């Protein structure tokens, strides 16, 4: 009863805060800017309108009845600087976290606490990644580098009508800059710590009267800087280096005002080392890193064989035809990925049954060196849409969607104590089909009130086979084990947006979304192929989107709550190196999200974000295997399994806060500027069970950039020095629980200098 009262009180506080924000926004919209900090009106700058394609139309962010954040421009460039990968988005946007146990590949996204900790290369996710209108289904595709982008849109909450399957948590959309009719180009080069070189550039312009093109390139590299100090394996500079190359070629054909064709080819080639696993890096009984922890040193007996190779190729063709009253759109996409990643998963050397001087750090029950490979992967998608004119009082959009994926996943194990020879091999094969018909309808009831409804009928089918051809323990082969799933689902949403004043919109939305059935057949160390049934979410949102202080400020806020039936959960590890899928009876969540921007004056610009997320599993019968060495705090059943009823979801911090400030000063013929950004993330569970050790503590990271910009003969220059994780925050961000207290730690402080030239 006490817990229920506390939960309801927390919900009441969030809703109260939301309505306070709405009331303040409505009042502020009518204020004269001169009353704000006693600044004269002419010193306040209007914010640029932000356009998004959250509903597959180009719209003003403030008019869209969805909780959306858009990351763009200088902040996007700043966050991704220093050869960062897509994980730079972690906690930079309200209700969004990103992590990976593969390093720079296979990121896992979580929105409003909903995500999937499964590290298998066949895992599905409830957050969909869409790159230039093409869904990126496989985990490897989700980590494509960020460069030459127009913006990143984060759509929070179910997006089942327009985006379909596997979007119950939301969608992250990456929009590349498109070819231009006027010539333009830019290049930037960074040199920094650990011999890091980060080059990015693009050139765009006309080829003929009807053709224009854009070529974008990225080259990132870093030297290995982590030393191996394990006895008998001592070697300097063996881990955390990489060479990551990516490119994009776009050709735009515009023969007239009615028809356009955009061709997109992109690729990625990565060679480096995987995530660094550190054995017994957590102080037993706490979630603190061990005393004397040193980022630049590991103690591994397989660091010398750790490596990661990835190739990605993809292409798309977008055709658009404008008729008198309609717009016809076709988007065809093909993606392919090839990966091999090998790592010392136990993170230490030797084993507990060897003499003390031949094993460590701490207790290593047994060696674990494994590799995963993705081969023979292909994905094909086709979408057809018909949309009415955007200015009509009654607007509609209907479409068809088709998805096909064929992949093979290899899993290997190696006998580290016997020279690293292969001693285990298993293979998974899966073919997936999905198809859908969808539509949305919007109607302007009055000049101020618009109602929207949408639905999507989806079908989904998977055919799976798993086989263990070499048993790591010398046992017999298993399989092939064959499984097939199929399901259909009707997802929908209803929303209303009301123009409270000329500068303030309020909205409400009810939405349904789903994730199709999933199959987990990682049988290298186990015998079971598990299946999770469809998960379904029902979400309620109310929000306010407001321009304040004569357009120099913007505050958007959303309060939400959801109930998910049959949430697909992955019991990762436990006391064995296996993954098992389960469905939870019910999961509930509620919270608040706020985005704000403000031009205080001509020199100072501020932006901030805040989110609160409460998540709770409700299934009194659901129990999973606990960790091998940690101290679990959950009750256990008769079989010794941890009962996870009432736990929050993994990688679901209650609080996320971020702030950025930019101050500039005219100096000479240019501008001197200082930009600083910070984020806070509260504690997180790393796994479904709760334990004292596998709990990431509070985390604060900041960045600083000092630069000078000037223009000479229409060429813009920007030279800057910067630092990421400027305080060198050390935090536990991931773990491996089946062997010892193995942890993954955040990236160290980085500093460098950058030169950017554009015209």
N, C-alpha and C positions, 0 to 999 in steps of 0.2 A: 504493500500500500504506500509506504514512504517513497519507494522508487517511482511509483506511478505519479504521485503528487509532484515530486521533483521534476519529472519529465514534462508534465503538463505546465508547470510553472516556467520551465525553460522555453517551451513553445509559446506561452503567453508573452514572455518578454520579447521574443523574436518578432512576433506579429505586431506587438505594440511599437517596437522600434521601427518596423516597416511603415506603419501608418504615420509615425512621427516624421519620417523622411518624406513621405508623400505630401504631408501638410506643409512642411518647410519648403519643399520644392514649389508647391503651388503659390505660396506667399512670396518666395524669392523671385519668381518669374515676373512679378509686378513691381519689383524694387528698382529704383534708379541706381545704376552702378556707382554713382558718386558716394553712396552711403557705405560701400564696402571698403573697409580699412582706410576710409577717407581718401581714396584715390580718385582723381578726376576721370571722367568717363573716357576721354580720349586716350588714356593710358591703358585701357583694357582692350584686349584683342579678342575678336570673335573666333571661336573654335571652328575649324573646318567641318563640314558635314561628313559623316562617315557612311559610306555605302557598303552594303553587304548583300550576299546572295543566299541568305539563310533559307529563303523560300523559293529558291531557283528563279528568282527575279531580282533585278537590281533595284534595291530599295534603300531608303534612309534608315539607318539603324534605329532611330528614335520612333519609327512607325511600325516596327516589327513586333508583334505580340509574343515574343520568345525571349528568354533570358540569353542574351548574346554578348560576348566580349570580342572586340577586334583589336588585334595587336599589329601595329604597322609602323612605318616610318623609322624615325631615329631610335625609338625605344626598341623596336624589333632588331635593328642593327646592333644596338648596344648589348642587348641580352644575349645575342648569338655570337658575339665577338670572341676572339681568342680561340678559334678552331673548335668551338662548342658543337655538340651534336644536338639532336632534337630534345634531349632531356633538359635543356636550358629553360624550357617552358614550365618546369616543375614549380608550383606555388607562385608563378608569375601572373596567374589569372585566377580569380576567385573560383573555388571548388574544383580546381584542376591539379592533379599530381601526376608525375611521370617517373617511372623507374625502369630498370632493366638489370637482369643478371647475365646479360650477354655483352655488356660494355656499350659500344657505339651502335649496336644492332638490336633488333627485336625489342623495342621499347613497349612498355605496358602503360596505358593511359587509364586514369580513374577520374570520373566526374561525379560529384556529389557522393563520393564514397564507393560508387559502383565500378568495379573493374574485375580483373582476373589475374591471379598471381601465377598461373600456369606458365612454366618456362618451356614447354614443348613447342616445337616448330609447327605443330598442327593445331595449336590452341586457338579458340575463338575468343573474341573480346566483345564486351557490351558497349564499348566506345568505338565508333566507326571513324576511320581516317579516310578523307576524300582529298585527292590531289588533282587539281584541275578537272573537277567533275567526275573523276574516275575513282571508285572505291578501291582502297588498298586493303585487301582482306587478310593476307598472310602476315604474321608478326614481322617477318623480315622486311616486307614492303613498307610497313608503318614507320620505319626509321630513315626514310629518304632525307638527305641533307637539306637544310634550310638556306637558300640563297636566291637572290634576285626575285623576291616575292613582293607582291602588292600588299598582301595582308594575310594574317591567320585569323580565322573566325572560330570561336568556340561556342557551339550551340548546346546549352545545358538542358537536360530533360529529354524525354522520349521524342524521337523524330521518326516515328513509324510510318507516317503517311507519305512523306516525300522522299525519305531515305531508306525506309524499309527495315529489313532484317538486321539484327545485331546492332541496333541503335537505342536500346532502352535507357542507357545512361546519357547519350548525347552523341554529337558529331564534332570532330575537329577538321576544318576545311582549310587547305593550303591553296592560295590563289597566286599563280605566277604572274609576273609582269608580262604583258602581251606586246607583240610587235607594234611599232609606231610608224606613222607616215612621215614624221619629221625625224631626221637623223639624231641619234643620241647614243651616248656611251658612258661607261664609268669603269673604273678599276680601283681596287683597294688591296693593299698588301700590309700584312701584320707580321712583325717579328717579335717573339717574346720568350718567356721562360721555357726551359727544356728544349731549346733550339726549335721552337714552334714557328712554323711559317704558314700563314693563312692568306691565300690569294683568291680574290673573287672579282669577276668582271663580266660585263655584258656589252654588246653592241647591237643596235637596233636601227632600222630604217628601211626605206623603200628599195626594192629591187627593180621594179618596173611600175607602170601606172596602176597595175592591178595586184601586184605582189609586194609584200613587205615581210621582213624576217627579223628574228631576234635570236642571237646566240649568247648563251650564258654558261660560264664555266666556274668551277670551284676546285681548288687544290689545297688540301690541308695536310700537314705532316708534323710529326713530333718525334723526337728521339726517345728511345727507351731511357728511363731515368731511375727506375726502381731496381735496387740491388737485391741479389739473393744471398743470404747469409747462412743457409742451412749447411751444417758440417758435411763435407764431401761434395757439396754442390755450389760452393761459393763462386759467385760470378757477378760482376758489376753490370748495371744497365741492361737488364734482361726483359723488363716488362713495361707496359703502358705506352709504348710507342705505336705510331700508325702512319699510314699514308692513305688518304681518302680523297678520291677524285670523282667528280660528278659533273655532268653537263646536260644542257637542254637546248634543243634546236626547235624553234617554232617558225612556221611559214603561214602567213595569212593571205588568203586569196579573196579579193573584194572586187568582183567585176562590175557591180552596180550597187545601188543602195538597198536592194532587196535580198541579196544573197551573200553569205560569207562562209568560208571554209578555213578552219584553223587546224593545221597539222602540228603535232607535238611528239618529238622523240626525246627520251631522256635515258641516262645511264648512270651507273655508279660502280666504282671499282675500289674496294677497300682491302688493304693488307695491313694487319697489325696484330695486336694481342687482345685476348678477351678480358672480361671483367677480372679484377684481382680478388681472389678469395684469400682471406687471412684467418688462419686457424687460431682458435681460442683467443680472439682479439677482444672478447667481452669479459669483463670482470664477473666471475660467478656470483650469483645472487643480486646483481645489479644490471643496469643497462649502460654502464659506463665502459669506455674503452680502457683496456688494461694500462696500468702504470708503465710509463716508458714507451708507449706506442710511437712508432716512427713510420710515417707515410712512405718514406723512400726505401724501406727494407721489408722483405718477406723472408720466410723460412720454408721453402718448398723443395721437394725432390723431383718435381716435374715442370719447374718453371722454364727449363730449356726447351721443352717441346711444345709449350703453349703457343698457339697461333690462331689467327682468324683470317679467312679469305672469303670475300663476298663479291659477287657480280650481280647487278640488276640491270635489266633492259626493259623499256616500256615505250609504248606509243599510243597516241589517241588521235581521233579525227572528229572534230566538232563541225557539224553542218547546221547552218541557220538560214531560214528563209522567212522573210517578212511579207505577209500578204496584207490586204487592206485592213482586215480586222483581226488577224491572227499571226502568231509566230510559231513556226515549226522548227523543232530542234532535234538533232540526232547526235548522240555521243557514243562513239565506239572506242573501246579501250582494250589493250593487250598488255599484260605484265608478265615478267618472268624473273625468277631469282635463283641463284645458286650459292650455297653457303657451306663452309666447313669450319667448325670452331672446336678447338681442343684446349682443355684447361685442367689444372690441378684443383679439383673441386674440394678436396678435404683441406686444402690450404696450408698443409704442413709437410713434414718429412717423416719417413719411417712409419712404424706402427707400435701399438702398446705391447705387443709380444716380443719386441726387440729390446736389446739392452738400452738403458736410459739415455746413453750418449748418442744413440742412433735414431732417436725419435723426438718429436716436439714440433712447435712449442706446446706445452701442456700435453694432455692425453689425446692421442690420435688412435681411436679404436681400430681402424683399418684404413689402408690407402684407398683413395678414390680418384682415378684419373679417367675422364670420359671425354667423348667428342660427339657432336651432333652435326648432321649434314642435311641440307635440303637440296634435292636434285630432281631433275625432270619436272620442274614446276612450270605451270602455265595457267594464266587466268585470262578469261575473256568476258567482257561485259558489253551490253548494248542497251541503250536507253533511247526511247522515242517520246517526245513531248509535243503537245499542242497547247498553246496558251493564248488567251484572248488579249485584247488591247489593254494596256495598264491603266488607261484613263477611263475605262468604262465603269459605270456604276456597279454592274455585275461582272465580276472577273472570275475566270475559271482556268484550270490547268489540268489536263489529263495526260496519262502516259502509260507506257509499257516498259518493263525492265526484264533483262535476262542476264544470268550469271552462271559461269562455268569455271570450275577449278579442278586441276589434276595435279597431284603432287606425290612425291616419294620422300620420306624422312628416314635417314639412317641414324642409328645410335650405336656407338662403339664404347668399349671399355678396354683399359690397358693395364697390364701387370707392371706397375711402377717398380716394384722391388725386384723384378726380373728384367730390368733394362727397358721397360716400357713397351714390351711386345703386346700386340693385340690379343686379348683373351675373350672378348665378347662382341657379338654383333646381332642387332635386331633391325627390322625394317617395317615401316608403316606405309601403306598406300591408301590414298583416299581420292575419290571423285565426288564432287559436289555440284548440284544443280539448284538453281533458284529462279523463280519467275514471279512477276507481279504485275498487277494492273492497279493504277492509283489515280486519284483525282482530288482537287481542292476547289472550293467555291468561296469567293468573298463577295459581300454585298454591303454597299454603303447605305445603311438604313437612314441616316441623316448626314448632314455635312460633318458631324462630329463623331458619329458612331458607325463602326464597321464590324460586321460579324464574319467569321471564317470557319469553315468546316472542311475536313479532309478525311479520306479513308484509303486503305490499301489492302488488297487481297493478295496474300503471298502464299506460295508453295515452296517447300524446301525438301531436298532429297540428298542423302549421303550414302555412299557405298565404300566400306572400309575393310581393310585386311591388314593383319599384323602377324609377323612371324619372327621367332627367335632362332637364328641359324647357328649361333655359337654361344653356349652358355658360359658366363664368366666363372662359374663354380664347377665346370666340368660335367654338368648334367646334360640331359637329352634336349634335343631341339623341340620347339613348340610351334604349332600352327601348320598352315595359316589359320588364324581365327578370323572369321568374317562376320561383319555386322552391317546392317542396313537400317537407316532411320528415314522417316518421312513425316512431314506435318504440314498443315496449312493454318494460316492465321489471318484474322481481319483486325488490323490496327487502325486507329482513328485519332482525331483531335478536333476540339471545338475551342474557339477563342473569340474574344471581343476586345476591341481597343476603342477607348473613348477619349476624345480631345477635350481635356478638362479646361485648358486655356490654350492660347496660341503656342505656348512653349511647354506644356505639360500634357503628356498622354498617360493614361492608366490602362492596364490590361488585365485580363484574366484568361486562364487557359487550363483546359482539362485534356490530358493526352494519354493514349495507350501505346505501348511499344512492346517488342518481344525480341528474344534471342532464340534462334533456331536450335534444335537438339544438337548436342556436341558429343563427340566420341574421343575417349582417351585410351590409347593402346600402347603406351610406352612400357613394353614388356621385357626390356633388357634384364631387369632385376626382379620382375614380378611375373605373375601368371595371368592377371586379370585384365580384360578389356572392359572398361566401364562406360556407361552412357548416361548423360544428363538430359532429362526431358526439357521441353520448351519452358523458358522463364517468361513471365508476363508482368508488366509494371503498369500501374495506374497512378498518374501524377496530377497534382493540383498546384497551380501557380497564380499569384497575383503580383502585379508589378507596376512601377511608375518609371517613366522615362521623361526627364525634364532638362530643358535648357534654361539656365539661370543667369542672372546678372547681365542682361542684354546680350546673351549669347557667348559670354566669355567663360561660362562654366557649364558643366554638364554633370548631372547625378542620375544614375539609373540604379534601381533596386528591385529585387524580387524576393518574395517569401514563397516557400514551397513545402510540400509534403508529398510523400509517395508511399505506396505499398507494393511490394514485389512478391508475387506468388511463384514458388518453385525456383528461387534463384539458383543458378548454376554456380557451384563452388568447387574449387580444386583443393583437395587435401594434398598439399605439396610436401614430400619428404616424410616427416614424422620420424619413425625409427627405421626407415628403409628408403632407398633412392628410387621412389616410385611416385607417380601421380595418380590420384583417383578422383573421379567426378562424383559429386553428390548434389542433390537438390534440397534446399532448405524449404521448410513449410511456408515461412513468411519472413520478409525483411521489411522493416519500416525505416523511414528517414524523413527528416525535416530540417529546414534551415533558412538561411538568409544570404543573399549575395548583393554586394554594392560595388559599382564602378563609378569613379568620379574623375573629372578633369577640370582644371581651372588655370586660365591665364591671369595671374595676379596683376601683372603689369607687363610692359614691353620686355622686361628683363627676366622675369621669373614665371615659370610654368610648373604646375604641380599635377601629378596624377596619382591615384590611389585605388586600391581594391581591398575588399574585405569579404570573407565568407565564414559562416558558421554551419557545420554539418553534424547532425546527430544521426548515427546509424545504429541499428540494433537487429540482431538475428533473433527470431522467435521460432524455436523448434526444440521442444523439451526432449525429444528422442534423438537428436542429431549429435553424434559423438565421432571424433576422429583420433587417429594415433597422435600422441604427443611427441615432443622432441626427444632425441636420444640422451642429451646431457643437460638440458636446461631445467630450470625450476618453474614448472607450470603452476598457475594459480587457479585454474578451473577445477571444479569437482570432476571426479572420474566415475565411470561405471564399473560394473563387476569385471569387465575385461581390461580395465586399466586405461581405457580411452578417455580423452578429455571431452566433457560435455560443454558445448560452445553456446548453448542457449543464453541469450542476453548479451553476448559479446558484440562489440563494434566490429565493422568490417576492416580487413587489413588495408594498410595504406590509405586510411580515411581519417585525416586529422580533423579534429573539431574546428580548429581555427586556422585560417590562412589570412595573412595581411601582407600587402605590399605597397610601397610608396616610391615614387621617383620625383626628383626635383631637378630642374635645369635653370641655371642662372647665366645670363650672357651680358657682355659689356662691350660696347663699341671701342675698338682700339686700332688706331691707325686707319688703314683702308679695309679692315675686316672686323671680325667679331671673336672675342675671347669668351669661351664658355666653360662651365663646370656642370657636369651631370652626375648625380649620385642616385643609386637605386638600392632598395633593401626589401627583403621578404622575411616573413616569419611563418613557420609551420609548427603547430603544436605536436604533441606526442602521437605516435602511430603504433599499432600492432603490425608486426611483420608477417604474422601467420593468423590462421583462423582461431587458434587457441590463444590464450593470454599467458604470458610468462614474464618473469622478472628480467630475463636477459634479452629475448628477442622482441624488444620494444624500442623503436627509434625515439630518442629524446627530442625535446624542443630544439628547433634549428633556426638560426638567424644567419643569413648571408647578405653581404652588401657588395656593391661595386662602385667604382669611381672613375670618371673620365674627364680629363682636362684637355681642351683642344683649341685650335685657332682655325677659323674659316675665312677665306677671302676669295674674291673673283678677279680674274685678270683676263681680258679679251675673251669674255664669254666662257671661260674655263673656270670651274669651281674647284677650289682646293680645300682639303680638311686634313690637318695634321694633329695627332692626338697621342697622349700617353694614357694608359688605362690599367685598371686592375679588376679582376673578378675574385670573389670570395676574399675581399681585402683584409679581413680579420683572421684569415686562415682557420675558419671554423672547421672543427673535426666532428663529424656526426655519423652515426650508424644509419645506413639507408637500405640495407638488405642483409639477408642471411641465408645460410644453408644449415638445416637443422637435423639431418639424419645421422651425422657423424660426430662432430664436436661443435663448439661454440664459434662456428665460422661466420665471419661478417664481411660485408662490403661497406666501404667508407666513401664519403663524398669526395669530390675532386679538390685538390689543394689550391692554395692561392696561386693565381696566375697574374702576371703583369707583362705588358708589352707596349709597343708603339705602333701606330697605324698611319698610313698615308692614303688618302682617297682623292681621286681626280675624276671629275665628271663634266660633261658638256651636253 
